[in-house]
Amino acid sequence: MLERQRERCFLLLPDCRVIHTFFMRVPIDIVFLDHDRMIVGIYRNVQPWRMLFGPHEATATLELPAGGADEYGATLGEQVE
């Protein structure tokens, strides 16, 4: 069931600006947000077994399926609702 709905899933991690993709099976997109929910960093197609440090102003991390950032039209400076 989860596999069929995977393209609609995302994970918001508040108070998080460092993430890893250890033990993941598929690549993901990473979007870093500041305290106003403005996009301050976008990393596309992050492969498993990587570690990412978001920009200094990042206060939250949004994990999307690979291609999700482009699908939703995420751009730097945009506010996420």
URVEN-V608474 format. One record per residue. RES is the residue in three letters. OMEGA is omega in radians with two decimals (* if undefined). Layout:
# URVEN-V608474
res,omega
RES,OMEGA
RES,OMEGA
This chain:
# URVEN-V608474
res,omega
MET,3.13
LEU,-3.11
GLU,-3.13
ARG,-3.10
GLN,-3.06
ARG,-3.09
GLU,3.13
ARG,-3.05
CYS,2.98
PHE,3.14
LEU,3.09
LEU,3.13
LEU,3.12
PRO,3.13
ASP,-3.08
CYS,3.06
ARG,3.07
VAL,-3.14
ILE,3.03
HIS,3.09
THR,3.10
PHE,3.09
PHE,3.09
MET,-3.10
ARG,-3.05
VAL,3.07
PRO,3.12
ILE,2.98
ASP,3.14
ILE,3.09
VAL,3.10
PHE,-3.11
LEU,3.04
ASP,-3.07
HIS,3.08
ASP,-3.10
ARG,3.04
MET,3.13
ILE,-3.13
VAL,3.10
GLY,3.10
ILE,3.08
TYR,-3.07
ARG,3.01
ASN,3.13
VAL,-3.07
GLN,3.06
PRO,3.09
TRP,3.07
ARG,3.05
MET,-3.11
LEU,3.03
PHE,3.14
GLY,3.07
PRO,-3.09
HIS,-3.09
GLU,-3.13
ALA,3.09
THR,3.13
ALA,-3.14
THR,3.07
LEU,3.11
GLU,-3.13
LEU,3.00
PRO,3.10
ALA,-3.09
GLY,-3.10
GLY,3.14
ALA,3.11
ASP,-3.14
GLU,3.14
TYR,3.10
GLY,-3.12
ALA,3.10
THR,3.11
LEU,3.13
GLY,3.14
GLU,3.10
GLN,3.13
VAL,3.13
GLU,*
